[in-house]
Amino acid sequence: MIHLVDGRGSRSGLDGPAHGTGPPGCSGHGEDLDVLCSAPLLDGLDPKDVAALLPAFRFATIDLDGELLTQGESGGPQMFIVLDGRFALTRRHRGRRAVTAVLGPGDCVGELGVFDPGRDTSTLRALTAARVAVLCGQDLLEWATTRPHAAARLLHVLARRLHRTDAAVFDLAVLDVQGRVANALLDFATRFGQPHRSTVQVAHGLTQVQLAQLVRAFRERVNKALADFASRSWLRQERHSVVLTDPARLSQWAPTAAEPELQRPWLTAGLTRSRRINLPKVTAADGGGLDSEEAAVAHYCGRSASPASRTF
């Protein structure tokens, strides 16, 4: 069930009453507006540009398992910004469905459809009860075409989407299952983790099958990787969540976790509470043909660095 704050727009399924308060001309809870204004599209813009767009937003609440987008359907170009809760972005092919991304507060979806209208290419399903801000594509285009700084920010949002896609392809090409699992968990921690003392609670809301789909691996391989990390006291598994007990060490298994464009504040926080790992010097011969950084990681983690031993 999806409940919309006001009656603007015509997307199928967005109907029903809801309640909210906000600045003049903009419905929504104060906390929702804080998240909205800190989203990449609006963060740092001139207050006048932000104020010009806020009245165009609608605010909706989505129940658990509610679908905001449905693959193959067309409800008109609109952009959604997640304010609270989690969503799974999935795609279906020949009867099989796979999770391709997990969205949390501040993440947006639908912006590509504003510039390339058509049927929805993915399904967006709520993993928890959630709230979103909804913006009509026409309102977004009119706002951006009259404000150069706003247009530049919109291009920045699209560029970030491309960077993240490139990073996902790179991870799939060069990282083994353990590396991809570590990267996914660290990405979750960065975007919606809850720090507590020296640990980070990551309530990703995924089943084991969904997590395996996300990292493009068999469920048994993913479970083995999680069990291995747990045996090293790097994390603790809970239902639909994990607790990262040593994110700094976990990051050593995921070299791409330190990329500047994918900033991970929890890693910095972790390194202030535990010593930085000095990776041992491993020669190319010791690394079995791998580059020195990857060989060092394999050596530190106590496993063979031979390419034949790597699980993809």
Sequence and secondary structure as in RCSB ss.txt:
>XXXX:A:sequence
MIHLVDGRGSRSGLDGPAHGTGPPGCSGHGEDLDVLCSAPLLDGLDPKDVAALLPAFRFATIDLDGELLTQGESG
GPQMFIVLDGRFALTRRHRGRRAVTAVLGPGDCVGELGVFDPGRDTSTLRALTAARVAVLCGQDLLEWATTRPHA
AARLLHVLARRLHRTDAAVFDLAVLDVQGRVANALLDFATRFGQPHRSTVQVAHGLTQVQLAQLVRAFRERVNKA
LADFASRSWLRQERHSVVLTDPARLSQWAPTAAEPELQRPWLTAGLTRSRRINLPKVTAADGGGLDSEEAAVAHY
CGRSASPASRTF
>XXXX:A:secstr
 EEESSS    TT  S      STT  S HHHHHHHHTSTTTTTS HHHHHHHGGG EEEEE TT EEE TT   
 SEEEEEEES EEEEEEETTEEEEEEEE TT EESHHHHHS SS SSEEEESSSEEEEEEEHHHHHHHHHT HHH
HHHHHHHHHHHHHHHHHHHHHHHH  HHHHHHHHHHHHHHHH EEETTEEEE     HHHHHHHTTS HHHHHHH
HHHHHHTTSEEEETTEEEES HHHHHTT GGGG GGG  HHHHHHHHHS         TTTTTTS HHHHHHHHH
TTS   GGG   
